[in-house]
């Protein structure tokens, strides 16, 4: 060891020999801890809302720039996202809604059989699928499938500092990355909802034919008499709003990813949980709105 390094090692040795006092454990006052937790939660919700509005506003600003010609439109990016989020999601959504429609029809016929109203299972399937189940199942499947993909893609870009590179070259990451995904989701989810409704009705029709011997003609006649035009479109109206919520939450959680793989996994999980929760809350709000309007 050289003489110039001896002083450094002596200082380190002396610091290691010192006894470090144990940290005193303080027990928080429960009367203070509960209001503190509530206040922290309220501030966290406010910060989440502000960040979500920032993402949505940036996407709308990017759409305005494309419509006014300030920036060049990239339809290839939108069509690519439509293929990923819409076309490739058709098989799983059709399969799940087909099975759920059959289950609703079987359970409805089984319960109504006690009262001699087995034929009204057709009305049950038609109204329940078109108003609630079709759009809700499609949105939940898209939240789990496409919402997590948005978070993972943007989060991996954040980890590789590609988001910072977009800032450096003068591009808005929200306009470049989030807007095509939001637009694709807003287009794809209503179309997937229509397919989900048709698949669920088909599953219910086949189940009632096998389980209750209700013919296809009687099923279609029952649907025609029990379902009005608003019922057909009531679920599709919800789809664009749910798509925006799923896209904004997925992009927001992707922007929060840190530099570790653990952070990416946590944000993907949070994205799916928050998206499904907000989709169900939004469906409940629409149900209350429809009921208040007498629809």
Protein Blocks (a to p, Z undefined) as FASTA:
>chain_A
ZZklmmmmmmmmmmmmpccdddddddddfklmmmmmmmmmmmmmmmmmmmmmmmmmmmmm
mmmmmmnomaccdfklmmmmmmmmmmmmmmmmmmmmmmmmmmmmmmmmmmmmmnopmmmm
mmmmmmmmmmmmmmmmmmmmmmmmmmmmmmmmmmmmmmnommmmmmmnopafklmmmmmm
mmmmmmmmmmmmmmmmmmmmmmmmmmmmmmnopafklmmmmmmmmpcfklmmmmmmmmmm
mmmmmmmmmmmmmmmpcfbfklmmmmmmmmmmmmmmmmmmmmmmmmmmmmmnoZZ
